[in-house]
Amino acid sequence: MASRTASPLIHPDIDDFDLFKVMSALTDETRIAIVVGLAASPGLACSVFKKDVTASVLTRHFRVLREAGVIHQQDVGTRRFNTLRKEELDQRFPGLLDLVLKEGAARVTPRADTDST
């Protein structure tokens, strides 16, 4: 089955991971929420991440994360599934993703727990 997009998905090899590109990808609040969400539930489709942004903006966030090497995307039929490249990131930059997830969860979780107040 042909890809749903005309151009192939670009995923950098582990040797091509650039610390500054990874860090830049992780500076946006929406992208942090995506990473935290994927850490909790690997393999989620893009459509699960309905945020207060348009579909095209959300698509750009996923592309930035993918091209930096933070996530892996795979098309299955008409859906695009996402997973964190945790093992590869840990191999290249030990401890970085754990720190990002810890700090990111502290930022993302309070918004989801609005019922506890």
N, C-alpha and C positions, 0 to 999 in steps of 0.2 A: 504494500500500500504506500502510495506517495505521501510525503510529508504535507502537512496542512499549510506550510509556508513555502514560498518560492526559494528562499535561501536556507542553507543548512544552519543548524544551531552550532555556534562556535563555543567550544569548551577548551580552555587552555590546558596544556599538559602541566603536571606538577612542577616541572623544572622552569616553567614560564610564569609561575605565580610571582607577582610583584607585590611586596609588602605595602607599598604606598597605594597601589590600585585596590588592594583588598581593604585597606583602612578607609580609603575614600568611599568605597562602596558601602561601608558600614557606618557612615556618618549621618545617614538619613533616617529619620524616625520610622517611616513606612518600611524601609528595607530592614531595619532592626526588627520590626514586628514580624516581617516575613520570615526572617532567620529564626527568631524565637518560636514562631509557629511551626516551622519545619523541624526544629529540634524536638518539639513535643509530639509531632505527628508527621513522621517522614512520608514522603510520597503523595503529598496533597496536590490537587489540581489547582491551577491558577485561579479558577473561578471561586474557590473557597475564600480567597483573600479580597473580599469586597470591602474596600476602604472608602473613605471620603474623597476619593479621587476618581477621575475618569478611567475607563478601560485602557486608553492609550497611555496614560501616565503610569498606570500600574504595569503595563507591558514594558515600559521603559525601565521601571525599577527592577523587574525580573531580568531584563537584558543586562543591566549594569552588574547585578549580582552574578549572573552566569559568566559574563566576559571577564570578571575579576577572578573567577574560579571558586566562588563561595558556594554556588549551587550547581547542580546538574539538572538539565531539563530533558524530558523525553516525550515525544508526541506519540499518543496512542489513540488512533482514530481521530476524533475532532477535539480531544482534550490534551492538554500539556501538563505533565506531572513533574513535580519538583522534589529534589532531595538535597540535603546539605552534603558537601564534600568534606565532611568532618575528618575522616581518616587521613585524607590527603593534606588538608590544612594543618592537622596536628603533626603530620610528618614534616611538612615544610616550615611551619611556624608553631612549634610546640607551646601549648597553653593559650594561644591567642584566642581561639574560638571559645574555649571554656570561659575565659574572662569576658568576652563579648556577650556570651549567653547569660552569664551571671548578672552583669550590669544591665543588659537589655531586658531581662526578665523583670528586674526591679522597676524599669521604666514602663513596660507594657502591662504587667499584671495589675497594678492599681486601677487602671482604666477599666479593666474587665471586671473588677470586683466592686462595682458601684453599689451593689445590693447590700454589702456588709456595713454600710454607714448608717 
